[in-house]
């Protein structure tokens, strides 16, 4: 059956909470250490300066939550929510400010949990201890969403990420030690990565036992360093067919218990030089699902490489 070929987020939420749960994107007055000079200047080469917050509403945190809740209640009859701190690096705040925002969100009614988007080099024991306390005292599920993009640490340098794979591994260990969840964000068509890098990303995330993944394709925004490189013709973007093939290969190697929050992302609405091959994200999602069907394959089909595979022949 089509919907069983990968571990879908909507189904996971339904099973976990017994009803549909809606993610409410919110934006804090946070920034990013890779933009303000703490770690780097100018940010990741693809970053448009919005820090992925183009879907968020303006206004105070409480106003954003209230407006989002009202919209989802009216449109979908929604009753349960996850507040998603989406834009920029939401733990890159002085501790007291971070605490204040999290406490305000955690006090909301009808909440299943919090999702907090950040960088692997922006979680530490103090912030995580506090989140663990909130999880336990408020009975909330808390997920740290970490931008990784690729496990290829050479590509991470080219992207000017300002961190390597090591910080990601460290963050995942610290998060899991506190009973919190991790979601890894990946881009599967980075110009300097090949199919093998994509497969290795699935293998590393499986070995680290992250809880969730979100897949994106690369979007190129005018005025970014990546946009300048694109306009100068300095790199090629693989075809949509090759992208679909990479997603399928990624899923085949991914631990089947990892939940896939998203197969495709969408870019900002303006100044795009390249975005999803000029087609809609849901059509690409359908292509990926059709490809899984046609190839009669599924998430975890090739997840057979951990726990001393080479010893298998010894019984
Ligand atoms: S970590 Fe995120 S917000 Fe910071 S520069 Fe990179 S993409 Fe932009």
Boltz pocket constraint, residues with backbone or C-beta under 6 A from the ligand:
constraints:
  - pocket:
      binder: B
      contacts: [[A, 31], [A, 32], [A, 33], [A, 34], [A, 35], [A, 42], [A, 43], [A, 44], [A, 46], [A, 47], [A, 48], [A, 49], [A, 50], [A, 51], [A, 52], [A, 88], [A, 89], [A, 119], [A, 147], [A, 161]]
      max_distance: 6.0
